[in-house]
């Protein structure tokens, strides 16, 4: 008795007529799925970049407050304090809240508007106003 030949190239490539994939061509499915998901992935990537830019601005506000208060410990000129703050962070607004005599504290506050300007993402996120403050002791009158 001989057994029928099962397998071989013809058996692997042949599709039964009652198989669900018979008659449909699915060669472009991965490309279509990628094209549908790509805008979402790009939007999330741009959102992460915008979050990174806001985090950078927050750090710059802290540094501008430190630089401005350091200048305020050496001079009583609010214009000089403002200039130092803007040198560290262009667009920052600095003001001396209080300034005592030598050895007493001087406090400087910084305000800065972080613009969310990335395409598409900036339209959905409002501009953020950041505040920072720093205190040191006055060194010179």
ABEGO torsion letter per residue (X at the ends): XBBBBBEEAAAAABBBAABAABGBBAAAAAAAAAAAAAAAAAAAAAAAAAAAAAAAAAAAAAAAAAAAAAAAAABABAAAAAAAAAAABBGBBBBBABBBBBGBBBBBBBBBBBBBABBGAAAABBBBBBBBBBBBBBABX
